[in-house]
Amino acid sequence: MVRTITIVYPEGDTREIEHDLRVNQLVDLNGNPLPLPLPAVRMIVYRVWKVSTQTTGRHEENVFYHLELVTRPELESAAARGE
């Protein structure tokens, strides 16, 4: 089975990635997971808020990770708590 993994930005743009993510995971612009605590709060960070799967035919599965932009107060809070 061919599996395609895609991140969906809040504006609707998409990008294929090569790894799975988890709901509530913080990622950078490229969909790479970020280690906590964050090195700085002055960065663009997204949170995975929804995962959807679509099967097309017998041999193809598309996984979509929907992202939301994390606000600065949320970043500061997450960095301080290490979440």
PDB file with SEQRES, HELIX, SHEET and CRYST1 records, atoms N, CA, C and O in Angstrom:
SEQRES   1 A   83  MET VAL ARG THR ILE THR ILE VAL TYR PRO GLU GLY ASP          
SEQRES   2 A   83  THR ARG GLU ILE GLU HIS ASP LEU ARG VAL ASN GLN LEU          
SEQRES   3 A   83  VAL ASP LEU ASN GLY ASN PRO LEU PRO LEU PRO LEU PRO          
SEQRES   4 A   83  ALA VAL ARG MET ILE VAL TYR ARG VAL TRP LYS VAL SER          
SEQRES   5 A   83  THR GLN THR THR GLY ARG HIS GLU GLU ASN VAL PHE TYR          
SEQRES   6 A   83  HIS LEU GLU LEU VAL THR ARG PRO GLU LEU GLU SER ALA          
SEQRES   7 A   83  ALA ALA ARG GLY GLU                                          
HELIX    1 AA1 ARG A   72  ARG A   81  1                                  10    
SHEET    1 AA1 5 THR A  14  ILE A  17  0                                        
SHEET    2 AA1 5 VAL A   2  VAL A   8 -1                                        
SHEET    3 AA1 5 GLU A  60  LEU A  69  1                                        
SHEET    4 AA1 5 TYR A  46  THR A  56 -1                                        
SHEET    5 AA1 5 LEU A  26  VAL A  27 -1                                        
CRYST1    1.000    1.000    1.000  90.00  90.00  90.00 P 1           1          
ATOM      1  N   MET A   1       0.845  -1.180   0.000  1.00  0.00           N  
ATOM      2  CA  MET A   1       0.000   0.000   0.000  1.00  0.00           C  
ATOM      3  C   MET A   1       0.890   1.245   0.000  1.00  0.00           C  
ATOM      4  O   MET A   1       1.859   1.329   0.755  1.00  0.00           O  
ATOM      5  N   VAL A   2       0.552   2.189  -0.843  1.00  0.00           N  
ATOM      6  CA  VAL A   2       1.268   3.456  -0.913  1.00  0.00           C  
ATOM      7  C   VAL A   2       0.627   4.405   0.092  1.00  0.00           C  
ATOM      8  O   VAL A   2      -0.590   4.593   0.097  1.00  0.00           O  
ATOM      9  N   ARG A   3       1.451   4.993   0.934  1.00  0.00           N  
ATOM     10  CA  ARG A   3       0.955   5.890   1.985  1.00  0.00           C  
ATOM     11  C   ARG A   3       1.558   7.269   1.776  1.00  0.00           C  
ATOM     12  O   ARG A   3       2.778   7.422   1.728  1.00  0.00           O  
ATOM     13  N   THR A   4       0.704   8.261   1.653  1.00  0.00           N  
ATOM     14  CA  THR A   4       1.134   9.645   1.484  1.00  0.00           C  
ATOM     15  C   THR A   4       0.766  10.419   2.737  1.00  0.00           C  
ATOM     16  O   THR A   4      -0.377  10.368   3.190  1.00  0.00           O  
ATOM     17  N   ILE A   5       1.735  11.140   3.299  1.00  0.00           N  
ATOM     18  CA  ILE A   5       1.511  11.922   4.512  1.00  0.00           C  
ATOM     19  C   ILE A   5       1.627  13.402   4.150  1.00  0.00           C  
ATOM     20  O   ILE A   5       2.623  13.836   3.570  1.00  0.00           O  
ATOM     21  N   THR A   6       0.605  14.158   4.497  1.00  0.00           N  
ATOM     22  CA  THR A   6       0.533  15.563   4.106  1.00  0.00           C  
ATOM     23  C   THR A   6       0.168  16.422   5.312  1.00  0.00           C  
ATOM     24  O   THR A   6      -0.692  16.049   6.110  1.00  0.00           O  
ATOM     25  N   ILE A   7       0.827  17.577   5.442  1.00  0.00           N  
ATOM     26  CA  ILE A   7       0.408  18.561   6.440  1.00  0.00           C  
ATOM     27  C   ILE A   7      -0.450  19.606   5.724  1.00  0.00           C  
ATOM     28  O   ILE A   7      -0.181  19.979   4.582  1.00  0.00           O  
ATOM     29  N   VAL A   8      -1.473  20.062   6.416  1.00  0.00           N  
ATOM     30  CA  VAL A   8      -2.393  21.062   5.872  1.00  0.00           C  
ATOM     31  C   VAL A   8      -2.291  22.299   6.752  1.00  0.00           C  
ATOM     32  O   VAL A   8      -2.666  22.272   7.925  1.00  0.00           O  
ATOM     33  N   TYR A   9      -1.779  23.388   6.174  1.00  0.00           N  
ATOM     34  CA  TYR A   9      -1.628  24.644   6.908  1.00  0.00           C  
ATOM     35  C   TYR A   9      -2.985  25.318   7.101  1.00  0.00           C  
ATOM     36  O   TYR A   9      -3.933  24.998   6.383  1.00  0.00           O  
ATOM     37  N   PRO A  10      -3.097  26.243   8.055  1.00  0.00           N  
ATOM     38  CA  PRO A  10      -4.377  26.915   8.317  1.00  0.00           C  
ATOM     39  C   PRO A  10      -4.974  27.605   7.078  1.00  0.00           C  
ATOM     40  O   PRO A  10      -6.194  27.711   6.958  1.00  0.00           O  
ATOM     41  N   GLU A  11      -4.124  28.067   6.168  1.00  0.00           N  
ATOM     42  CA  GLU A  11      -4.602  28.766   4.972  1.00  0.00           C  
ATOM     43  C   GLU A  11      -5.083  27.804   3.898  1.00  0.00           C  
ATOM     44  O   GLU A  11      -5.651  28.227   2.891  1.00  0.00           O  
ATOM     45  N   GLY A  12      -4.853  26.491   4.111  1.00  0.00           N  
ATOM     46  CA  GLY A  12      -5.268  25.493   3.125  1.00  0.00           C  
ATOM     47  C   GLY A  12      -4.136  24.952   2.269  1.00  0.00           C  
ATOM     48  O   GLY A  12      -4.324  23.970   1.551  1.00  0.00           O  
ATOM     49  N   ASP A  13      -2.959  25.574   2.331  1.00  0.00           N  
ATOM     50  CA  ASP A  13      -1.807  25.056   1.583  1.00  0.00           C  
ATOM     51  C   ASP A  13      -1.420  23.699   2.152  1.00  0.00           C  
ATOM     52  O   ASP A  13      -1.663  23.412   3.325  1.00  0.00           O  
ATOM     53  N   THR A  14      -0.814  22.865   1.308  1.00  0.00           N  
ATOM     54  CA  THR A  14      -0.404  21.531   1.752  1.00  0.00           C  
ATOM     55  C   THR A  14       1.052  21.279   1.415  1.00  0.00           C  
ATOM     56  O   THR A  14       1.641  21.940   0.560  1.00  0.00           O  
ATOM     57  N   ARG A  15       1.627  20.286   2.125  1.00  0.00           N  
ATOM     58  CA  ARG A  15       3.017  19.896   1.891  1.00  0.00           C  
ATOM     59  C   ARG A  15       3.177  18.443   2.320  1.00  0.00           C  
ATOM     60  O   ARG A  15       2.746  18.054   3.405  1.00  0.00           O  
ATOM     61  N   GLU A  16       3.798  17.651   1.462  1.00  0.00           N  
ATOM     62  CA  GLU A  16       4.055  16.256   1.816  1.00  0.00           C  
ATOM     63  C   GLU A  16       5.244  16.173   2.754  1.00  0.00           C  
ATOM     64  O   GLU A  16       6.233  16.887   2.592  1.00  0.00           O  
ATOM     65  N   ILE A  17       5.133  15.286   3.744  1.00  0.00           N  
ATOM     66  CA  ILE A  17       6.234  15.022   4.664  1.00  0.00           C  
ATOM     67  C   ILE A  17       6.464  13.514   4.711  1.00  0.00           C  
ATOM     68  O   ILE A  17       5.672  12.749   4.160  1.00  0.00           O  
ATOM     69  N   GLU A  18       7.530  13.089   5.357  1.00  0.00           N  
ATOM     70  CA  GLU A  18       7.890  11.671   5.346  1.00  0.00           C  
ATOM     71  C   GLU A  18       7.730  10.986   6.700  1.00  0.00           C  
ATOM     72  O   GLU A  18       8.174   9.849   6.864  1.00  0.00           O  
ATOM     73  N   HIS A  19       7.110  11.648   7.671  1.00  0.00           N  
ATOM     74  CA  HIS A  19       7.000  11.064   9.006  1.00  0.00           C  
ATOM     75  C   HIS A  19       5.616  11.337   9.596  1.00  0.00           C  
ATOM     76  O   HIS A  19       4.937  12.292   9.220  1.00  0.00           O  
ATOM     77  N   ASP A  20       5.223  10.482  10.517  1.00  0.00           N  
ATOM     78  CA  ASP A  20       3.946  10.656  11.199  1.00  0.00           C  
ATOM     79  C   ASP A  20       4.078  11.688  12.309  1.00  0.00           C  
ATOM     80  O   ASP A  20       5.169  11.934  12.823  1.00  0.00           O  
ATOM     81  N   LEU A  21       2.953  12.284  12.667  1.00  0.00           N  
ATOM     82  CA  LEU A  21       2.876  13.252  13.758  1.00  0.00           C  
ATOM     83  C   LEU A  21       1.782  12.801  14.723  1.00  0.00           C  
ATOM     84  O   LEU A  21       1.062  11.838  14.462  1.00  0.00           O  
ATOM     85  N   ARG A  22       1.673  13.510  15.832  1.00  0.00           N  
ATOM     86  CA  ARG A  22       0.641  13.226  16.832  1.00  0.00           C  
ATOM     87  C   ARG A  22      -0.221  14.473  17.039  1.00  0.00           C  
ATOM     88  O   ARG A  22       0.231  15.596  16.819  1.00  0.00           O  
ATOM     89  N   VAL A  23      -1.440  14.264  17.454  1.00  0.00           N  
ATOM     90  CA  VAL A  23      -2.313  15.389  17.804  1.00  0.00           C  
ATOM     91  C   VAL A  23      -1.672  16.138  18.966  1.00  0.00           C  
ATOM     92  O   VAL A  23      -1.145  15.518  19.890  1.00  0.00           O  
ATOM     93  N   ASN A  24      -1.716  17.453  18.925  1.00  0.00           N  
ATOM     94  CA  ASN A  24      -1.130  18.382  19.901  1.00  0.00           C  
ATOM     95  C   ASN A  24       0.386  18.501  19.809  1.00  0.00           C  
ATOM     96  O   ASN A  24       0.990  19.212  20.612  1.00  0.00           O  
ATOM     97  N   GLN A  25       1.012  17.830  18.862  1.00  0.00           N  
ATOM     98  CA  GLN A  25       2.464  17.949  18.703  1.00  0.00           C  
ATOM     99  C   GLN A  25       2.791  19.304  18.079  1.00  0.00           C  
ATOM    100  O   GLN A  25       2.086  19.764  17.181  1.00  0.00           O  
ATOM    101  N   LEU A  26       3.858  19.939  18.555  1.00  0.00           N  
ATOM    102  CA  LEU A  26       4.308  21.214  17.999  1.00  0.00           C  
ATOM    103  C   LEU A  26       5.319  20.938  16.894  1.00  0.00           C  
ATOM    104  O   LEU A  26       6.232  20.128  17.053  1.00  0.00           O  
ATOM    105  N   VAL A  27       5.134  21.636  15.759  1.00  0.00           N  
ATOM    106  CA  VAL A  27       6.011  21.439  14.608  1.00  0.00           C  
ATOM    107  C   VAL A  27       6.440  22.782  14.032  1.00  0.00           C  
ATOM    108  O   VAL A  27       5.803  23.807  14.273  1.00  0.00           O  
ATOM    109  N   ASP A  28       7.533  22.763  13.266  1.00  0.00           N  
ATOM    110  CA  ASP A  28       8.006  23.981  12.607  1.00  0.00           C  
ATOM    111  C   ASP A  28       7.312  24.145  11.249  1.00  0.00           C  
ATOM    112  O   ASP A  28       6.389  23.401  10.920  1.00  0.00           O  
ATOM    113  N   LEU A  29       7.767  25.123  10.473  1.00  0.00           N  
ATOM    114  CA  LEU A  29       7.163  25.409   9.168  1.00  0.00           C  
ATOM    115  C   LEU A  29       7.190  24.224   8.212  1.00  0.00           C  
ATOM    116  O   LEU A  29       6.329  24.110   7.340  1.00  0.00           O  
ATOM    117  N   ASN A  30       8.173  23.341   8.371  1.00  0.00           N  
ATOM    118  CA  ASN A  30       8.328  22.208   7.475  1.00  0.00           C  
ATOM    119  C   ASN A  30       7.662  20.932   7.986  1.00  0.00           C  
ATOM    120  O   ASN A  30       7.756  19.880   7.354  1.00  0.00           O  
ATOM    121  N   GLY A  31       6.991  21.032   9.131  1.00  0.00           N  
ATOM    122  CA  GLY A  31       6.320  19.871   9.685  1.00  0.00           C  
ATOM    123  C   GLY A  31       7.211  18.988  10.528  1.00  0.00           C  
ATOM    124  O   GLY A  31       6.839  17.862  10.858  1.00  0.00           O  
ATOM    125  N   ASN A  32       8.388  19.486  10.882  1.00  0.00           N  
ATOM    126  CA  ASN A  32       9.305  18.720  11.729  1.00  0.00           C  
ATOM    127  C   ASN A  32       8.958  18.947  13.200  1.00  0.00           C  
ATOM    128  O   ASN A  32       8.765  20.089  13.618  1.00  0.00           O  
ATOM    129  N   PRO A  33       8.878  17.875  13.987  1.00  0.00           N  
ATOM    130  CA  PRO A  33       8.574  18.033  15.413  1.00  0.00           C  
ATOM    131  C   PRO A  33       9.617  18.896  16.116  1.00  0.00           C  
ATOM    132  O   PRO A  33      10.808  18.812  15.818  1.00  0.00           O  
ATOM    133  N   LEU A  34       9.162  19.718  17.042  1.00  0.00           N  
ATOM    134  CA  LEU A  34      10.061  20.590  17.791  1.00  0.00           C  
ATOM    135  C   LEU A  34      10.343  20.006  19.169  1.00  0.00           C  
ATOM    136  O   LEU A  34       9.425  19.537  19.842  1.00  0.00           O  
ATOM    137  N   PRO A  35      11.601  20.029  19.593  1.00  0.00           N  
ATOM    138  CA  PRO A  35      11.929  19.553  20.940  1.00  0.00           C  
ATOM    139  C   PRO A  35      11.518  20.598  21.971  1.00  0.00           C  
ATOM    140  O   PRO A  35      11.568  21.801  21.715  1.00  0.00           O  
ATOM    141  N   LEU A  36      11.117  20.122  23.123  1.00  0.00           N  
ATOM    142  CA  LEU A  36      10.752  21.032  24.208  1.00  0.00           C  
ATOM    143  C   LEU A  36      11.748  20.904  25.334  1.00  0.00           C  
ATOM    144  O   LEU A  36      12.238  19.805  25.590  1.00  0.00           O  
ATOM    145  N   PRO A  37      12.064  21.982  26.013  1.00  0.00           N  
ATOM    146  CA  PRO A  37      11.509  23.316  25.817  1.00  0.00           C  
ATOM    147  C   PRO A  37      12.024  23.940  24.522  1.00  0.00           C  
ATOM    148  O   PRO A  37      13.094  23.590  24.022  1.00  0.00           O  
ATOM    149  N   LEU A  38      11.239  24.862  24.000  1.00  0.00           N  
ATOM    150  CA  LEU A  38      11.612  25.530  22.752  1.00  0.00           C  
ATOM    151  C   LEU A  38      12.851  26.390  22.968  1.00  0.00           C  
ATOM    152  O   LEU A  38      13.010  26.987  24.033  1.00  0.00           O  
ATOM    153  N   PRO A  39      13.735  26.463  21.963  1.00  0.00           N  
ATOM    154  CA  PRO A  39      14.935  27.276  22.105  1.00  0.00           C  
ATOM    155  C   PRO A  39      14.635  28.772  22.174  1.00  0.00           C  
ATOM    156  O   PRO A  39      15.404  29.534  22.759  1.00  0.00           O  
ATOM    157  N   ALA A  40      13.517  29.194  21.579  1.00  0.00           N  
ATOM    158  CA  ALA A  40      13.122  30.607  21.595  1.00  0.00           C  
ATOM    159  C   ALA A  40      11.623  30.684  21.362  1.00  0.00           C  
ATOM    160  O   ALA A  40      11.035  29.770  20.785  1.00  0.00           O  
ATOM    161  N   VAL A  41      11.004  31.765  21.808  1.00  0.00           N  
ATOM    162  CA  VAL A  41       9.576  31.931  21.568  1.00  0.00           C  
ATOM    163  C   VAL A  41       9.323  32.769  20.325  1.00  0.00           C  
ATOM    164  O   VAL A  41       8.176  32.927  19.906  1.00  0.00           O  
ATOM    165  N   ARG A  42      10.374  33.304  19.735  1.00  0.00           N  
ATOM    166  CA  ARG A  42      10.228  34.108  18.522  1.00  0.00           C  
ATOM    167  C   ARG A  42      10.423  33.230  17.294  1.00  0.00           C  
ATOM    168  O   ARG A  42      11.393  33.376  16.549  1.00  0.00           O  
ATOM    169  N   MET A  43       9.494  32.328  17.105  1.00  0.00           N  
ATOM    170  CA  MET A  43       9.542  31.440  15.949  1.00  0.00           C  
ATOM    171  C   MET A  43       8.115  31.102  15.540  1.00  0.00           C  
ATOM    172  O   MET A  43       7.184  31.237  16.334  1.00  0.00           O  
ATOM    173  N   ILE A  44       7.953  30.666  14.302  1.00  0.00           N  
ATOM    174  CA  ILE A  44       6.631  30.262  13.823  1.00  0.00           C  
ATOM    175  C   ILE A  44       6.446  28.792  14.158  1.00  0.00           C  
ATOM    176  O   ILE A  44       7.219  27.937  13.725  1.00  0.00           O  
ATOM    177  N   VAL A  45       5.409  28.513  14.937  1.00  0.00           N  
ATOM    178  CA  VAL A  45       5.156  27.154  15.408  1.00  0.00           C  
ATOM    179  C   VAL A  45       3.692  26.805  15.137  1.00  0.00           C  
ATOM    180  O   VAL A  45       2.791  27.621  15.332  1.00  0.00           O  
ATOM    181  N   TYR A  46       3.488  25.585  14.687  1.00  0.00           N  
ATOM    182  CA  TYR A  46       2.141  25.072  14.453  1.00  0.00           C  
ATOM    183  C   TYR A  46       1.879  23.905  15.388  1.00  0.00           C  
ATOM    184  O   TYR A  46       2.805  23.235  15.845  1.00  0.00           O  
ATOM    185  N   ARG A  47       0.597  23.671  15.666  1.00  0.00           N  
ATOM    186  CA  ARG A  47       0.170  22.532  16.472  1.00  0.00           C  
ATOM    187  C   ARG A  47      -0.716  21.648  15.601  1.00  0.00           C  
ATOM    188  O   ARG A  47      -1.566  22.149  14.865  1.00  0.00           O  
ATOM    189  N   VAL A  48      -0.519  20.340  15.682  1.00  0.00           N  
ATOM    190  CA  VAL A  48      -1.385  19.399  14.984  1.00  0.00           C  
ATOM    191  C   VAL A  48      -2.697  19.333  15.764  1.00  0.00           C  
ATOM    192  O   VAL A  48      -2.702  18.955  16.936  1.00  0.00           O  
ATOM    193  N   TRP A  49      -3.793  19.695  15.133  1.00  0.00           N  
ATOM    194  CA  TRP A  49      -5.069  19.703  15.846  1.00  0.00           C  
ATOM    195  C   TRP A  49      -6.043  18.641  15.338  1.00  0.00           C  
ATOM    196  O   TRP A  49      -7.042  18.349  15.995  1.00  0.00           O  
ATOM    197  N   LYS A  50      -5.755  18.064  14.171  1.00  0.00           N  
ATOM    198  CA  LYS A  50      -6.675  17.074  13.619  1.00  0.00           C  
ATOM    199  C   LYS A  50      -5.920  16.166  12.662  1.00  0.00           C  
ATOM    200  O   LYS A  50      -5.007  16.603  11.961  1.00  0.00           O  
ATOM    201  N   VAL A  51      -6.311  14.899  12.641  1.00  0.00           N  
ATOM    202  CA  VAL A  51      -5.734  13.927  11.701  1.00  0.00           C  
ATOM    203  C   VAL A  51      -6.897  13.305  10.948  1.00  0.00           C  
ATOM    204  O   VAL A  51      -7.876  12.859  11.547  1.00  0.00           O  
ATOM    205  N   SER A  52      -6.775  13.280   9.617  1.00  0.00           N  
ATOM    206  CA  SER A  52      -7.802  12.616   8.816  1.00  0.00           C  
ATOM    207  C   SER A  52      -7.121  11.676   7.829  1.00  0.00           C  
ATOM    208  O   SER A  52      -5.991  11.908   7.400  1.00  0.00           O  
ATOM    209  N   THR A  53      -7.832  10.614   7.484  1.00  0.00           N  
ATOM    210  CA  THR A  53      -7.291   9.603   6.572  1.00  0.00           C  
ATOM    211  C   THR A  53      -8.272   9.400   5.433  1.00  0.00           C  
ATOM    212  O   THR A  53      -9.487   9.359   5.630  1.00  0.00           O  
ATOM    213  N   GLN A  54      -7.713   9.274   4.230  1.00  0.00           N  
ATOM    214  CA  GLN A  54      -8.533   9.046   3.046  1.00  0.00           C  
ATOM    215  C   GLN A  54      -7.936   7.872   2.280  1.00  0.00           C  
ATOM    216  O   GLN A  54      -6.744   7.866   1.973  1.00  0.00           O  
ATOM    217  N   THR A  55      -8.758   6.890   1.976  1.00  0.00           N  
ATOM    218  CA  THR A  55      -8.301   5.745   1.197  1.00  0.00           C  
ATOM    219  C   THR A  55      -8.862   5.870  -0.208  1.00  0.00           C  
ATOM    220  O   THR A  55     -10.069   6.012  -0.403  1.00  0.00           O  
ATOM    221  N   THR A  56      -7.959   5.816  -1.187  1.00  0.00           N  
ATOM    222  CA  THR A  56      -8.385   5.887  -2.583  1.00  0.00           C  
ATOM    223  C   THR A  56      -7.972   4.592  -3.264  1.00  0.00           C  
ATOM    224  O   THR A  56      -6.786   4.312  -3.438  1.00  0.00           O  
ATOM    225  N   GLY A  57      -8.951   3.828  -3.635  1.00  0.00           N  
ATOM    226  CA  GLY A  57      -8.656   2.543  -4.254  1.00  0.00           C  
ATOM    227  C   GLY A  57      -8.146   1.561  -3.215  1.00  0.00           C  
ATOM    228  O   GLY A  57      -8.314   1.770  -2.014  1.00  0.00           O  
ATOM    229  N   ARG A  58      -7.535   0.511  -3.675  1.00  0.00           N  
ATOM    230  CA  ARG A  58      -7.048  -0.522  -2.770  1.00  0.00           C  
ATOM    231  C   ARG A  58      -5.622  -0.297  -2.289  1.00  0.00           C  
ATOM    232  O   ARG A  58      -5.209  -0.858  -1.274  1.00  0.00           O  
ATOM    233  N   HIS A  59      -4.886   0.506  -3.001  1.00  0.00           N  
ATOM    234  CA  HIS A  59      -3.455   0.560  -2.727  1.00  0.00           C  
ATOM    235  C   HIS A  59      -2.938   1.939  -2.349  1.00  0.00           C  
ATOM    236  O   HIS A  59      -1.729   2.169  -2.387  1.00  0.00           O  
ATOM    237  N   GLU A  60      -3.813   2.855  -1.989  1.00  0.00           N  
ATOM    238  CA  GLU A  60      -3.336   4.196  -1.639  1.00  0.00           C  
ATOM    239  C   GLU A  60      -4.075   4.730  -0.424  1.00  0.00           C  
ATOM    240  O   GLU A  60      -5.304   4.700  -0.361  1.00  0.00           O  
ATOM    241  N   GLU A  61      -3.297   5.221   0.545  1.00  0.00           N  
ATOM    242  CA  GLU A  61      -3.854   5.831   1.744  1.00  0.00           C  
ATOM    243  C   GLU A  61      -3.217   7.204   1.921  1.00  0.00           C  
ATOM    244  O   GLU A  61      -1.994   7.339   1.891  1.00  0.00           O  
ATOM    245  N   ASN A  62      -4.050   8.212   2.104  1.00  0.00           N  
ATOM    246  CA  ASN A  62      -3.577   9.571   2.334  1.00  0.00           C  
ATOM    247  C   ASN A  62      -3.889   9.968   3.770  1.00  0.00           C  
ATOM    248  O   ASN A  62      -5.036   9.886   4.210  1.00  0.00           O  
ATOM    249  N   VAL A  63      -2.859  10.400   4.502  1.00  0.00           N  
ATOM    250  CA  VAL A  63      -3.024  10.857   5.876  1.00  0.00           C  
ATOM    251  C   VAL A  63      -2.780  12.362   5.887  1.00  0.00           C  
ATOM    252  O   VAL A  63      -1.755  12.836   5.397  1.00  0.00           O  
ATOM    253  N   PHE A  64      -3.719  13.100   6.442  1.00  0.00           N  
ATOM    254  CA  PHE A  64      -3.619  14.555   6.500  1.00  0.00           C  
ATOM    255  C   PHE A  64      -3.513  15.005   7.951  1.00  0.00           C  
ATOM    256  O   PHE A  64      -4.357  14.661   8.779  1.00  0.00           O  
ATOM    257  N   TYR A  65      -2.474  15.774   8.253  1.00  0.00           N  
ATOM    258  CA  TYR A  65      -2.293  16.375   9.573  1.00  0.00           C  
ATOM    259  C   TYR A  65      -2.630  17.857   9.436  1.00  0.00           C  
ATOM    260  O   TYR A  65      -1.912  18.601   8.768  1.00  0.00           O  
ATOM    261  N   HIS A  66      -3.716  18.282  10.063  1.00  0.00           N  
ATOM    262  CA  HIS A  66      -4.177  19.664   9.985  1.00  0.00           C  
ATOM    263  C   HIS A  66      -3.495  20.471  11.089  1.00  0.00           C  
ATOM    264  O   HIS A  66      -3.475  20.072  12.253  1.00  0.00           O  
ATOM    265  N   LEU A  67      -2.939  21.613  10.695  1.00  0.00           N  
ATOM    266  CA  LEU A  67      -2.171  22.446  11.627  1.00  0.00           C  
ATOM    267  C   LEU A  67      -2.918  23.717  11.983  1.00  0.00           C  
ATOM    268  O   LEU A  67      -3.723  24.225  11.203  1.00  0.00           O  
ATOM    269  N   GLU A  68      -2.633  24.224  13.187  1.00  0.00           N  
ATOM    270  CA  GLU A  68      -3.103  25.548  13.596  1.00  0.00           C  
ATOM    271  C   GLU A  68      -1.902  26.321  14.115  1.00  0.00           C  
ATOM    272  O   GLU A  68      -0.984  25.747  14.701  1.00  0.00           O  
ATOM    273  N   LEU A  69      -1.918  27.625  13.894  1.00  0.00           N  
ATOM    274  CA  LEU A  69      -0.822  28.473  14.339  1.00  0.00           C  
ATOM    275  C   LEU A  69      -0.881  28.636  15.850  1.00  0.00           C  
ATOM    276  O   LEU A  69      -1.948  28.883  16.412  1.00  0.00           O  
ATOM    277  N   VAL A  70       0.254  28.499  16.501  1.00  0.00           N  
ATOM    278  CA  VAL A  70       0.335  28.660  17.956  1.00  0.00           C  
ATOM    279  C   VAL A  70       0.635  30.125  18.250  1.00  0.00           C  
ATOM    280  O   VAL A  70       1.560  30.698  17.674  1.00  0.00           O  
ATOM    281  N   THR A  71      -0.143  30.732  19.143  1.00  0.00           N  
ATOM    282  CA  THR A  71       0.041  32.145  19.476  1.00  0.00           C  
ATOM    283  C   THR A  71       1.247  32.332  20.400  1.00  0.00           C  
ATOM    284  O   THR A  71       1.704  31.384  21.039  1.00  0.00           O  
ATOM    285  N   ARG A  72       1.743  33.534  20.462  1.00  0.00           N  
ATOM    286  CA  ARG A  72       2.909  33.811  21.303  1.00  0.00           C  
ATOM    287  C   ARG A  72       2.670  33.490  22.780  1.00  0.00           C  
ATOM    288  O   ARG A  72       3.527  32.868  23.408  1.00  0.00           O  
ATOM    289  N   PRO A  73       1.521  33.899  23.360  1.00  0.00           N  
ATOM    290  CA  PRO A  73       1.299  33.529  24.771  1.00  0.00           C  
ATOM    291  C   PRO A  73       1.313  32.007  24.987  1.00  0.00           C  
ATOM    292  O   PRO A  73       1.811  31.529  26.006  1.00  0.00           O  
ATOM    293  N   GLU A  74       0.768  31.254  24.029  1.00  0.00           N  
ATOM    294  CA  GLU A  74       0.794  29.795  24.147  1.00  0.00           C  
ATOM    295  C   GLU A  74       2.225  29.266  24.056  1.00  0.00           C  
ATOM    296  O   GLU A  74       2.599  28.333  24.767  1.00  0.00           O  
ATOM    297  N   LEU A  75       3.026  29.877  23.165  1.00  0.00           N  
ATOM    298  CA  LEU A  75       4.435  29.476  23.036  1.00  0.00           C  
ATOM    299  C   LEU A  75       5.198  29.730  24.337  1.00  0.00           C  
ATOM    300  O   LEU A  75       5.957  28.882  24.806  1.00  0.00           O  
ATOM    301  N   GLU A  76       4.979  30.912  24.903  1.00  0.00           N  
ATOM    302  CA  GLU A  76       5.673  31.243  26.157  1.00  0.00           C  
ATOM    303  C   GLU A  76       5.278  30.286  27.268  1.00  0.00           C  
ATOM    304  O   GLU A  76       6.123  29.866  28.059  1.00  0.00           O  
ATOM    305  N   SER A  77       4.009  29.942  27.330  1.00  0.00           N  
ATOM    306  CA  SER A  77       3.517  29.019  28.334  1.00  0.00           C  
ATOM    307  C   SER A  77       4.109  27.620  28.122  1.00  0.00           C  
ATOM    308  O   SER A  77       4.561  26.989  29.078  1.00  0.00           O  
ATOM    309  N   ALA A  78       4.108  27.142  26.896  1.00  0.00           N  
ATOM    310  CA  ALA A  78       4.635  25.814  26.588  1.00  0.00           C  
ATOM    311  C   ALA A  78       6.139  25.752  26.832  1.00  0.00           C  
ATOM    312  O   ALA A  78       6.653  24.738  27.304  1.00  0.00           O  
ATOM    313  N   ALA A  79       6.836  26.823  26.514  1.00  0.00           N  
ATOM    314  CA  ALA A  79       8.289  26.845  26.720  1.00  0.00           C  
ATOM    315  C   ALA A  79       8.616  26.819  28.216  1.00  0.00           C  
ATOM    316  O   ALA A  79       9.567  26.163  28.642  1.00  0.00           O  
ATOM    317  N   ALA A  80       7.822  27.536  28.999  1.00  0.00           N  
ATOM    318  CA  ALA A  80       8.071  27.600  30.432  1.00  0.00           C  
ATOM    319  C   ALA A  80       7.758  26.267  31.122  1.00  0.00           C  
ATOM    320  O   ALA A  80       8.452  25.868  32.057  1.00  0.00           O  
ATOM    321  N   ARG A  81       6.707  25.580  30.653  1.00  0.00           N  
ATOM    322  CA  ARG A  81       6.305  24.311  31.254  1.00  0.00           C  
ATOM    323  C   ARG A  81       7.000  23.120  30.611  1.00  0.00           C  
ATOM    324  O   ARG A  81       6.998  22.028  31.179  1.00  0.00           O  
ATOM    325  N   GLY A  82       7.591  23.309  29.442  1.00  0.00           N  
ATOM    326  CA  GLY A  82       8.217  22.203  28.745  1.00  0.00           C  
ATOM    327  C   GLY A  82       7.214  21.240  28.138  1.00  0.00           C  
ATOM    328  O   GLY A  82       7.468  20.037  28.064  1.00  0.00           O  
ATOM    329  N   GLU A  83       6.058  21.771  27.697  1.00  0.00           N  
ATOM    330  CA  GLU A  83       5.013  20.918  27.086  1.00  0.00           C  
ATOM    331  C   GLU A  83       5.109  20.951  25.593  1.00  0.00           C  
ATOM    332  O   GLU A  83       4.319  20.300  24.909  1.00  0.00           O  
TER     333      GLU A  83                                                      
END                                                                             
